[in-house]
Amino acid sequence: MPLIRLPKTILVTASTLVLLLLARHAIAADAMTNRITDVFPTFAHFASEKRLLAESICKKHDQQLSPDATNLFAAAQKNDWVTSSNLFFAIANACRSPSGAWSPPLSWGPVAETYGTYELVHAWSPEFLEQFGNGIVKSIPAGSIYFGGSEAGRFAVSLFSQSHSQGRPFFTLTQNALSDPSYLTYIRDMYGDKIKLPDDNDIAKCTEEYKKNAQARLEHDQAFPSEPRQIRQAEDVRIIDGKIQINGPVCVMAVHALVVKLIMDRNPDRAFFYEESYDLEAIEPLLIPHEFIFKINRQPVGTISSEALRADREFWTHKTDSWLGSSLKTNTTIAEITNFVNRTYVRNEVKEFKGDPRFIKDAEARYAFANLRCAIAGLYAWRASHSKDPAERQRMLTEADFAFRQAFVICPSHSGVVIRYANLLIPAGRISDALNVATIGCELYPDHPAIKDLLERLRAMNALKSEPAK
């Protein structure tokens, strides 16, 4: 059965984290066992640190750590998955008032991070979890600030840090919750004496700044309907009774992009790194690839150097070769790629497979690594669409195409990879290539509505293209 993924329209803030973990819990429960893995000692140390942090935060605010939280940390350290799970959902349910309002205790941050990390330890093969988490940790200089986006990008990196609670070797924040009051309280309690973080007034100012900008763009679109729209797709901005209203994840993450910039301004002596959650328009011009993730520059990057592009290709080619064998070259066609994917993932013909068979079986790892590569491909595609130099545009399109192909062979059922790659191919007139990609994606994930819609649209386009001229 394909992995069930919540759509990108749902943000992993403190409250929606519960929904995400409930969904994953239902899927993974049968596969989870009480095995001790190679990474469990690392997790046990992590859980111990989170317990000490929770106790310290409660003491700072003259509160007591609840018995449920105390017992959850103890169960996690003993590798008691069932007890940990039951206690986590009991704590999460208690955070909901009868009216549905979300009101978590001060210990929620350490509790949620412990349980979210524990899930990864159970769901992933240890070797790939370590490759992911430790790979990112080793790539980031000490003293930096890192914004995680995905579950793995947040929890696996926290797990393999020397001390996430103390910000060693760097400080890890989740970009998805930067306007969540309970999360802001948590990170200020955890890191507040080491790095400069925004307060509630700062968040309010960022929100108002975004609203003013969004209102101006909306008014432009209303006044000049024949000009290109300035409001982005899925950006829910409305004026009701003379007041601007914003809703939905695109708007929330646009506010978070301003918060990221604010944190950068407040910490001028630190370097910044980023793992994509959403493709943030305000952040894109500042990014360059940095192994699995991105480095955020303080000023917009004019062009990505040839050296950086070469390093990116070499890094990811080494990774994909070790996972899948040397199946993808620069001149490998889409037909050859889809044949490989069909044999390996659809028909499960692995006799001639030259890669690591454990990687093929680890759907969680493949999804996460494909997500990282897809984000880098997306940056190249964004730069191509914004370049006015034909040569530079083609250079970025070439890199985007290659990176998307790597992401696709890593996890061809990843809806984001399938859709974003097809959207790169369609404007270039490569309808048959896009159709091949979407067909495989739909075979592996037949119930995904967006992939189904894409496939139907491509079939119609291909049929129209094939009709003889009249």
Secondary structure, 3 states (H helix, E strand, C coil): CCCCCCCCCCCCCHHHHHHHHHHHHHHHCCCCCCCCCCCHHHHHHHHHHHHHHHHHHHHHCCCCCCHHHHHHHHHHHCCCHHHHHHHHHHHHHHCECCCCCECCCCCHHHHHHHHHHHHHHHHCCHHHHHHHHHHHHHHCCCCCEEEECCHHHHHHHHHHCCECCCCECCEEEEHHHCCCHHHHHHHHHHHCCCCCCCCHHHHHHHHHHHHHHHHHHHHHHHHCCCCCCCCCCCCEEEEECCEEEEECHHHHHHHHHHHHHHHHHHCCCCCEEECCCCCCCCCHHHEEEECCEEEECCCCCCCCCHHHHHHHHHHHHHHHHHHHCCCCCCCCCHHHHHHHHHHHHHCCCCCCCCCCHHHHHCHHHHHHHHHHHHHHHHHHHHHHHHCCCHHHHHHHHHHHHHHHHHHHHHCCCCHHHHHHHHHHHHHHCCHHHHHHHHHHHHHHCCCCHHHHHHHHHHHHHHHHHHCCCC
